[in-house]
């Protein structure tokens, strides 16, 4: 197998895209001559993020089902047929030795067709509660790599391999090296005499979290905290005026390794990729899961960590009443912070990507 071709599909959100890119990077490291082709949904963020990572991508005309009544749903059957046909043509054109899916509706057509024509398929499920795409694809997938225990309730047990979630390369490098906190604070032009609260709302931003942080500026100042606030591109114009010497408002954080290194405390959504990265970081964390995701999977992700006493959880509906009490518990106990960080770090799986690629190798060698 001198020049194998692999096709990877997954997208719609960073939570599907970044794991896919991490798998591609590891495949390239182990198969230097390999051709790696991505397949995504036209007009979604993977069409920019994947080429930025150095890989070609083919677009499918596909979108998710709108949960509320929307005339766009009338086009869905046509989009599905179009995507199945284009997936078949792409698979015939590239003749991959394996097809890998990381979730999202873009991967459904490609992995479904690949499995039906005998191409070995592997799916990677990031969440503790799987999405509908991977539930469907699990019937024909040869291997299912997961990050949480208990998924035999949803997937055929013999196919499951617990690997953890792929982690972005620069976060792994931070884990193996060590960026000093003083260096990281300097990167964001934060003074070194204050502890730092890092806010992670996802690439698009989190409205409820942003509203909370805006309301709590006086509280944070009273606690002598600096705030590194990733508000998301949708909300940057609304909140950029809050920026000052000790509050850095950013639409997107390009150097998350620096952000994690700078942080003493973290407030985050509970998307699967974020949870996996934060385990590697091992800092005291409060999860505020998005309630607006399929099957409320972010809450389930967070609950799995809280059950290990490795993080705190605030439901979005309780955000205004519970926040100060929960955050004060961290500020008032360095022992609690240290114990939570240690327990969270113990859940990390830094070798997840290489283990997933090992499973891919087993598939193509069997």
LINDAKA-V231130 format. One record per residue. N is the residue number from 1. RES is the residue in one small letter. PHI is phi in whole degrees, 0 to 359 (NA if undefined). Layout:
[[N | RES | PHI] [N | RES | PHI]]
This chain:
[[1 | x | NA] [2 | x | 286] [3 | x | 226] [4 | x | 290] [5 | x | 247] [6 | x | 241] [7 | x | 247] [8 | x | 238] [9 | x | 223] [10 | x | 164] [11 | x | 174] [12 | x | 100] [13 | x | 222] [14 | x | 300] [15 | x | 296] [16 | x | 262] [17 | x | 284] [18 | x | 295] [19 | x | 299] [20 | x | 296] [21 | x | 293] [22 | x | 299] [23 | x | 296] [24 | x | 300] [25 | x | 299] [26 | x | 289] [27 | x | 300] [28 | x | 295] [29 | x | 292] [30 | x | 270] [31 | x | 232] [32 | x | 304] [33 | x | 269] [34 | x | 294] [35 | x | 262] [36 | x | 238] [37 | x | 244] [38 | x | 261] [39 | x | 232] [40 | x | 222] [41 | x | 265] [42 | x | 304] [43 | x | 71] [44 | x | 255] [45 | x | 294] [46 | x | 297] [47 | x | 292] [48 | x | 258] [49 | x | 293] [50 | x | 292] [51 | x | 301] [52 | x | 298] [53 | x | 276] [54 | x | 98] [55 | x | 240] [56 | x | 285] [57 | x | 220] [58 | x | 254] [59 | x | 256] [60 | x | 255] [61 | x | 274] [62 | x | 210] [63 | x | 209] [64 | x | 281] [65 | x | 286] [66 | x | 286] [67 | x | 290] [68 | x | 266] [69 | x | 301] [70 | x | 208] [71 | x | 299] [72 | x | 299] [73 | x | 297] [74 | x | 294] [75 | x | 275] [76 | x | 301] [77 | x | 302] [78 | x | 294] [79 | x | 296] [80 | x | 298] [81 | x | 298] [82 | x | 299] [83 | x | 290] [84 | x | 297] [85 | x | 293] [86 | x | 294] [87 | x | 300] [88 | x | 299] [89 | x | 296] [90 | x | 294] [91 | x | 294] [92 | x | 292] [93 | x | 292] [94 | x | 266] [95 | x | 50] [96 | x | 290] [97 | x | 279] [98 | x | 201] [99 | x | 239] [100 | x | 238] [101 | x | 239] [102 | x | 245] [103 | x | 100] [104 | x | 90] [105 | x | 295] [106 | x | 296] [107 | x | 277] [108 | x | 298] [109 | x | 295] [110 | x | 298] [111 | x | 291] [112 | x | 296] [113 | x | 293] [114 | x | 303] [115 | x | 297] [116 | x | 286] [117 | x | 253] [118 | x | 89] [119 | x | 277] [120 | x | 301] [121 | x | 237] [122 | x | 230] [123 | x | 244] [124 | x | 240] [125 | x | 256] [126 | x | 277] [127 | x | 261] [128 | x | 283] [129 | x | 232] [130 | x | 289] [131 | x | 281] [132 | x | 295] [133 | x | 300] [134 | x | 290] [135 | x | 299] [136 | x | 293] [137 | x | 290] [138 | x | 297] [139 | x | 292] [140 | x | 250] [141 | x | 294] [142 | x | 277] [143 | x | 216] [144 | x | 233] [145 | x | 265] [146 | x | 233] [147 | x | 252] [148 | x | 233] [149 | x | 282] [150 | x | 88] [151 | x | 277] [152 | x | 294] [153 | x | 293] [154 | x | 244] [155 | x | 237] [156 | x | 299] [157 | x | 304] [158 | x | 297] [159 | x | 272] [160 | x | 279] [161 | x | 226] [162 | x | 278] [163 | x | 242] [164 | x | 90] [165 | x | 261] [166 | x | 300] [167 | x | 244] [168 | x | 303] [169 | x | 302] [170 | x | 291] [171 | x | 287] [172 | x | 298] [173 | x | 295] [174 | x | 297] [175 | x | 295] [176 | x | 274] [177 | x | 257] [178 | x | 199] [179 | x | 275] [180 | x | 289] [181 | x | 295] [182 | x | 297] [183 | x | 298] [184 | x | 292] [185 | x | 297] [186 | x | 297] [187 | x | 302] [188 | x | 262] [189 | x | 58] [190 | x | 257] [191 | x | 293] [192 | x | 271] [193 | x | 263] [194 | x | 236] [195 | x | 285] [196 | x | 243] [197 | x | 257] [198 | x | 260] [199 | x | 251] [200 | x | 239] [201 | x | 252] [202 | x | 90] [203 | x | 297] [204 | x | 270] [205 | x | 103] [206 | x | 230] [207 | x | 302] [208 | x | 294] [209 | x | 293] [210 | x | 300] [211 | x | 299] [212 | x | 299] [213 | x | 297] [214 | x | 298] [215 | x | 288] [216 | x | 260] [217 | x | 301] [218 | x | 295] [219 | x | 299] [220 | x | 296] [221 | x | 295] [222 | x | 295] [223 | x | 267] [224 | x | 60] [225 | x | 255] [226 | x | 269] [227 | x | 236] [228 | x | 253] [229 | x | 242] [230 | x | 270] [231 | x | 267] [232 | x | 92] [233 | x | 294] [234 | x | 290] [235 | x | 245] [236 | x | 299] [237 | x | 297] [238 | x | 288] [239 | x | 249] [240 | x | 298] [241 | x | 291] [242 | x | 282] [243 | x | 293] [244 | x | 202] [245 | x | 299] [246 | x | 243] [247 | x | 230] [248 | x | 256] [249 | x | 258] [250 | x | 232] [251 | x | 291] [252 | x | 210] [253 | x | 257] [254 | x | 287] [255 | x | 251] [256 | x | 295] [257 | x | 299] [258 | x | 294] [259 | x | 297] [260 | x | 297] [261 | x | 293] [262 | x | 287] [263 | x | 285] [264 | x | 257] [265 | x | 224] [266 | x | 225] [267 | x | 244] [268 | x | 212] [269 | x | 298] [270 | x | 236] [271 | x | 297] [272 | x | 301] [273 | x | 295] [274 | x | 298] [275 | x | 299] [276 | x | 294] [277 | x | 294] [278 | x | 294] [279 | x | 298] [280 | x | 295] [281 | x | 286] [282 | x | 69] [283 | x | 249] [284 | x | 300] [285 | x | 230] [286 | x | 249] [287 | x | 270] [288 | x | 237] [289 | x | 294] [290 | x | 287] [291 | x | 275] [292 | x | 256] [293 | x | 237] [294 | x | 302] [295 | x | 56] [296 | x | 50] [297 | x | 292] [298 | x | 294] [299 | x | 298] [300 | x | 295] [301 | x | 300] [302 | x | 295] [303 | x | 299] [304 | x | 295] [305 | x | 281] [306 | x | 299] [307 | x | 299] [308 | x | 265] [309 | x | 56] [310 | x | 251] [311 | x | 194] [312 | x | 250] [313 | x | 227] [314 | x | 236] [315 | x | 291] [316 | x | 302] [317 | x | 293] [318 | x | 253] [319 | x | 299] [320 | x | 283] [321 | x | 277] [322 | x | 258] [323 | x | 299] [324 | x | 298] [325 | x | 299] [326 | x | 292] [327 | x | 290] [328 | x | 301] [329 | x | 298] [330 | x | 284] [331 | x | 297] [332 | x | 270] [333 | x | 220] [334 | x | 293] [335 | x | 294] [336 | x | 300] [337 | x | 300] [338 | x | 295] [339 | x | 294] [340 | x | 299] [341 | x | 301] [342 | x | 295] [343 | x | 292] [344 | x | 295] [345 | x | 296] [346 | x | 294] [347 | x | 273] [348 | x | 292] [349 | x | 231] [350 | x | 292] [351 | x | 261] [352 | x | 303] [353 | x | 296] [354 | x | 293] [355 | x | 291] [356 | x | 296] [357 | x | 294] [358 | x | 299] [359 | x | 292] [360 | x | 296] [361 | x | 298] [362 | x | 299] [363 | x | 297] [364 | x | 279] [365 | x | 265] [366 | x | 277]]
